[in-house]
Amino acid sequence: MKSKERTITLQAIRAYVGEKSFSRGESYARNGHVSNLRQAGATVKADCQGSEMEPYRVVVEIADGEIVASSCTCPIGGACKHVAAVMIEYVEHPEDVRQVEDTRSALSRRSKEQLIELIEQMLAHAPELEDLIEIPVIAEARADEDIEALVRTYARQAARAFGRAGYEWGHQRAVSRELQTIVCTGNRFLEQGHIAQAAAVFQTVLDTVLAHPDEVLGDEEGALFNTIGDCTEGLSRCLTAGADDALRGRVLDLLMKAALADIEFGGVGLGDAAWQAVLDQAEPQEKGRLAERIRGEIGKRSDKSFHSNWQREALGDMLLQLEGDELDDESFIRICRETGRTYDLIERLLSLERVDEAVAEAEQAQSHDVQRIAESFVAHRQAERILPLVERHANAPNNFQLDEWLYGYYVKQKNWPAALERALHRFRAWPNLDSYQRVQQVAAKQDAWDALRPTLIREGERKGDHALLTEIYLDEGDIDAALRAFAKAQQTRSLRWGFDQPDELTIRVAQAAASTYPREARKIYLDEAERLVALRGRVAYQEACALLKRVQEIDKTLGETEAWHAFLSDFQMRHKRLRALQEEMHAAKLI
């Protein structure tokens, strides 16, 4: 007889995990990847063999015909193909589902002696669980508990998680999974109102993870990042749960530690949530104490290396976020100068109408900061003061983004002469059809295109950029000129040679010439087909056959079917040893 919970359908499973995971889960279920399928009330559990040696452990909560929660020990963590496989097996093979008691009910029926015997059996099977014996019981937590002793206890357990994991790829996931059990203990402490104990648990996990920077930075799956995030969230909840002043100070210091560690690691994002919790929950006097700590960190980074400069700038940003509203203008400006916060400095100077100072600071800025600085000048209606600096930086090699911004600014201002200068700079620095068309559009605004076009064409001829000239002539519909330029381009052009796809420009020229210059188009197609055949690959043969079909159409249009058959016979004879080519010619119905 089906239990009430088993009214779940395949459609409900698909809706929960998504189509892709459902499809993969179907394959897993059909191929026998699911084992040890059991149910305790509304909870379904099973093992699912995935890509690792050990099967993943899956737990699913169901209610009212829907999946309401799931977890899996795979990297996804839940709502994955393994969850789908387990639930598909659950629905399609109810006879394989064992009905069991939930863990707490099953244990509560045992006597003390039976529980001891059971624990001894578990330790024999998994000796590493012995560490759990020394963990305090949440129900026995006391207000006067020795928190430092508690920290040491959990610290040993957290350290062993790293010691047992080894150094195989992805070992951080196993570490995170084991640390998560400790984090869950912290959450339970918090739920029972034991804030100090909860903070101690989160502290030990956070400290232990941050003490292994190589593992954190090498964690491609982000499992340890998630663990840090869980500790940060837990510590933040400790603040909102009514921690006393001493505990608040300790928790804020821990959150600050995570934020500072992120700066030490290079700003990888692991401290973002911790820093936001500080900003959201620290009281003014607490922010003042933390600000002094940041000042101390800034003082430790006095050398002029790139890394130290970046760290000072990041710390300066933190300091301004903590104290910005309380600082007078000169204190704000001093912090910006000391920590390299150039943009913030210029923004404040402009707001104070100290434009000359702002320009002087902008002169010292790095090229990658100039666009943002320029936008600030524009917002303060001081664009003319910064444009000469922007021009200099935009004219530097490869400063594509700034050049684009400056062009857009001039267009918005309808300053067509200046916009034309930027368009010409772009075309000469990065010559292509798009930049040519941009010049054409802007020059037309000033009736200057007819005079300018011959100059650009001569520049292209002088540089030998016949491929670009070919594109230009094609765009302008001058097929005769395009064919002449293409012929010159083919003498020196090496782009795409060696690739098993037809050359794009070659095909465009042939297609454009087919109606008015069919014999030239025919030759271009044949040359490209021979190039592809010379590459000796089935994909290249398929593309070559497609081009030969176009030649066949041209010959048919010209009424030269005999010439086509003669060519085809010769082509087949010349390549008779290429069996794959012959097969592709048959498939294309050429022979």
NORURUR-V347193 format. One record per backbone hydrogen bond with DSSP energy under -1.0 kcal/mol. CO is the residue of the C=O (numbers start at 1). NH is the residue of the N-H. E is the energy in kcal/mol with one decimal. If there is no record, write none. Layout:
CO_NH_E / CO_NH_E
//
This chain:
3_6_-1.1 / 4_7_-1.1 / 9_13_-1.7 / 10_14_-2.6 / 11_15_-2.3 / 12_16_-1.5 / 13_17_-2.4 / 14_18_-2.3 / 18_22_-2.2 / 19_23_-2.5 / 20_24_-2.0 / 21_25_-2.6 / 22_26_-2.3 / 23_27_-1.5 / 24_28_-2.1 / 25_29_-2.7 / 26_30_-2.7 / 27_31_-1.7 / 28_33_-2.4 / 29_32_-1.4 / 33_49_-2.5 / 35_47_-3.0 / 37_98_-2.1 / 38_45_-2.7 / 39_100_-3.1 / 40_43_-1.7 / 42_62_-2.6 / 43_40_-2.8 / 44_60_-2.9 / 45_38_-2.7 / 46_58_-2.8 / 47_35_-2.5 / 48_56_-2.8 / 56_48_-2.6 / 57_73_-1.1 / 58_46_-1.9 / 59_71_-2.5 / 60_44_-3.1 / 61_68_-2.5 / 61_69_-1.4 / 63_66_-1.5 / 66_63_-2.6 / 69_61_-2.9 / 71_59_-2.5 / 77_72_-1.6 / 80_84_-2.2 / 81_85_-2.5 / 82_86_-2.3 / 83_87_-2.4 / 84_88_-2.5 / 85_89_-2.3 / 86_90_-2.1 / 87_91_-2.2 / 88_92_-2.7 / 89_93_-2.1 / 93_96_-1.9 / 94_97_-1.4 / 98_39_-2.9 / 102_106_-2.4 / 103_107_-2.4 / 104_108_-2.3 / 107_110_-1.5 / 111_115_-2.6 / 112_116_-2.4 / 113_117_-2.4 / 114_118_-2.6 / 115_119_-2.7 / 116_120_-2.4 / 117_121_-2.1 / 118_122_-2.2 / 119_123_-2.5 / 120_124_-1.9 / 121_125_-1.6 / 122_126_-2.7 / 126_129_-2.1 / 127_130_-2.0 / 128_131_-1.3 / 129_132_-1.7 / 130_133_-1.4 / 132_135_-1.5 / 137_140_-1.4 / 138_141_-1.9 / 142_145_-1.4 / 145_147_-1.1 / 146_150_-1.8 / 147_151_-2.6 / 148_152_-2.2 / 149_153_-2.1 / 150_154_-2.4 / 151_155_-2.4 / 152_156_-1.9 / 153_157_-1.5 / 154_158_-2.6 / 155_159_-2.5 / 156_160_-2.0 / 157_161_-1.1 / 158_162_-1.1 / 159_163_-1.9 / 160_164_-2.2 / 168_171_-2.0 / 170_173_-1.6 / 171_175_-1.9 / 172_176_-3.0 / 173_177_-2.4 / 174_178_-1.9 / 175_179_-2.7 / 176_180_-2.2 / 179_183_-2.3 / 180_184_-2.5 / 181_185_-1.2 / 182_186_-1.8 / 183_187_-2.2 / 184_188_-2.1 / 185_189_-2.5 / 186_190_-2.3 / 187_191_-2.3 / 188_192_-1.7 / 189_194_-2.7 / 190_193_-1.5 / 193_195_-1.4 / 194_198_-2.2 / 195_199_-2.8 / 196_200_-2.0 / 197_201_-2.0 / 198_202_-2.4 / 199_203_-2.4 / 200_204_-2.1 / 201_205_-1.9 / 202_206_-2.5 / 203_207_-3.1 / 204_208_-2.2 / 205_209_-2.5 / 206_210_-2.5 / 207_211_-1.2 / 209_212_-1.9 / 212_216_-1.9 / 213_217_-2.9 / 214_218_-1.6 / 216_219_-1.3 / 218_220_-1.4 / 222_226_-2.0 / 223_227_-1.7 / 224_228_-2.4 / 225_229_-2.4 / 226_230_-2.4 / 227_231_-2.2 / 228_232_-2.7 / 229_233_-2.5 / 230_234_-2.3 / 231_235_-2.7 / 232_236_-2.4 / 233_237_-2.1 / 234_238_-1.6 / 235_239_-1.4 / 236_240_-1.5 / 237_241_-1.2 / 244_248_-3.0 / 245_249_-2.3 / 246_250_-1.9 / 247_251_-2.8 / 248_252_-2.9 / 249_253_-2.0 / 250_254_-1.8 / 251_255_-2.4 / 252_256_-2.5 / 253_257_-2.1 / 254_258_-1.8 / 255_259_-2.0 / 256_260_-2.8 / 257_261_-2.3 / 258_262_-1.7 / 259_263_-1.3 / 260_264_-2.3 / 261_265_-2.2 / 262_267_-3.3 / 271_275_-2.5 / 272_276_-2.3 / 273_277_-2.0 / 274_278_-1.8 / 275_279_-2.4 / 276_280_-2.4 / 277_281_-2.2 / 278_282_-2.3 / 283_287_-2.8 / 284_288_-1.9 / 285_289_-1.6 / 286_290_-2.3 / 287_291_-2.4 / 288_292_-1.6 / 289_293_-1.4 / 290_294_-2.1 / 291_295_-2.3 / 292_296_-1.9 / 293_297_-1.8 / 294_298_-2.5 / 295_299_-2.2 / 298_301_-1.5 / 305_309_-2.6 / 306_310_-2.5 / 307_311_-2.4 / 308_312_-2.8 / 309_313_-2.2 / 310_314_-2.5 / 311_315_-2.8 / 312_316_-2.7 / 313_317_-2.0 / 314_318_-1.8 / 315_319_-2.5 / 316_320_-2.5 / 317_321_-2.1 / 318_322_-2.0 / 319_323_-2.6 / 320_324_-2.5 / 323_326_-1.9 / 323_327_-1.2 / 328_332_-2.4 / 329_333_-2.6 / 330_334_-2.3 / 331_335_-2.3 / 332_336_-2.1 / 333_337_-2.3 / 334_338_-2.5 / 335_339_-2.0 / 336_341_-2.1 / 340_342_-2.0 / 341_345_-2.3 / 342_346_-2.7 / 343_347_-2.7 / 344_348_-2.1 / 345_349_-2.5 / 346_350_-2.6 / 347_351_-1.9 / 348_352_-1.4 / 349_354_-3.0 / 350_353_-1.6 / 353_355_-1.1 / 354_358_-1.8 / 355_359_-2.7 / 356_360_-2.2 / 357_361_-2.3 / 358_362_-2.3 / 359_363_-1.8 / 361_364_-1.1 / 362_365_-1.4 / 366_369_-1.9 / 367_370_-1.1 / 369_373_-2.0 / 370_374_-3.0 / 371_375_-2.4 / 372_376_-1.5 / 373_377_-2.1 / 374_378_-2.5 / 375_379_-2.3 / 376_380_-1.7 / 377_382_-3.2 / 378_381_-1.8 / 382_385_-1.2 / 383_386_-1.3 / 383_387_-1.9 / 386_390_-2.2 / 387_391_-2.8 / 388_392_-1.9 / 389_393_-2.1 / 390_394_-2.9 / 391_395_-1.7 / 393_396_-1.2 / 396_399_-1.4 / 398_400_-1.2 / 399_403_-2.1 / 400_404_-2.3 / 401_405_-2.1 / 402_406_-2.5 / 403_407_-2.3 / 404_408_-2.4 / 405_409_-2.3 / 406_410_-2.3 / 407_411_-2.4 / 408_412_-2.4 / 409_413_-1.9 / 410_415_-2.7 / 411_414_-1.3 / 414_416_-1.5 / 415_419_-2.5 / 416_420_-2.5 / 417_421_-1.9 / 418_422_-2.0 / 419_423_-2.5 / 420_424_-2.8 / 421_425_-2.1 / 422_426_-2.5 / 423_427_-2.4 / 424_428_-2.5 / 425_429_-2.2 / 426_430_-3.2 / 432_436_-2.0 / 433_437_-2.6 / 434_438_-2.0 / 435_439_-1.9 / 436_440_-2.2 / 437_441_-2.4 / 438_442_-2.3 / 439_443_-2.9 / 440_444_-1.9 / 443_446_-1.5 / 443_448_-2.6 / 444_447_-1.1 / 448_452_-1.7 / 449_453_-2.9 / 452_456_-1.7 / 453_457_-2.3 / 454_458_-2.5 / 455_459_-2.1 / 456_460_-2.2 / 457_461_-2.3 / 458_462_-2.8 / 459_463_-2.1 / 460_465_-2.4 / 464_466_-1.8 / 465_469_-1.9 / 466_470_-2.1 / 467_471_-1.9 / 468_472_-2.6 / 469_473_-2.7 / 470_474_-2.3 / 471_475_-2.5 / 472_476_-2.0 / 473_478_-2.4 / 477_479_-1.3 / 478_482_-2.2 / 479_483_-2.5 / 480_484_-1.8 / 481_485_-2.6 / 482_486_-2.5 / 483_487_-2.2 / 484_488_-1.6 / 485_489_-2.5 / 486_490_-2.3 / 489_492_-1.0 / 489_493_-2.7 / 494_497_-1.6 / 496_499_-2.4 / 503_507_-2.1 / 504_508_-2.3 / 505_509_-2.4 / 506_510_-2.3 / 507_511_-2.9 / 508_512_-2.3 / 509_513_-1.9 / 510_514_-1.2 / 513_517_-3.3 / 517_521_-2.3 / 518_522_-2.7 / 519_523_-2.0 / 520_524_-2.1 / 521_525_-2.5 / 522_526_-2.3 / 523_527_-2.7 / 524_528_-2.1 / 525_529_-2.4 / 526_530_-2.4 / 527_531_-2.0 / 528_532_-2.0 / 529_533_-2.3 / 530_534_-2.0 / 532_535_-1.2 / 533_536_-1.7 / 537_541_-2.6 / 538_542_-2.4 / 539_543_-2.1 / 540_544_-2.4 / 541_545_-2.3 / 542_546_-1.6 / 543_547_-1.7 / 544_548_-2.1 / 545_549_-1.9 / 546_550_-1.1 / 547_551_-1.9 / 548_552_-2.5 / 549_553_-1.8 / 550_554_-2.2 / 551_555_-2.7 / 552_556_-2.1 / 553_557_-2.4 / 554_558_-2.3 / 555_560_-3.0 / 560_564_-1.7 / 561_565_-2.5 / 562_566_-2.5 / 563_567_-2.5 / 564_568_-2.9 / 565_569_-2.3 / 566_570_-2.2 / 567_571_-3.1 / 568_572_-2.7 / 569_573_-2.1 / 570_574_-2.7 / 571_575_-1.4 / 573_576_-1.4 / 575_578_-1.6 / 577_579_-1.4 / 578_582_-2.2 / 579_583_-2.2 / 580_584_-2.2 / 581_585_-2.3 / 582_586_-2.0 / 583_587_-2.4 / 584_588_-2.0 / 585_590_-2.9 / 586_589_-1.5
//
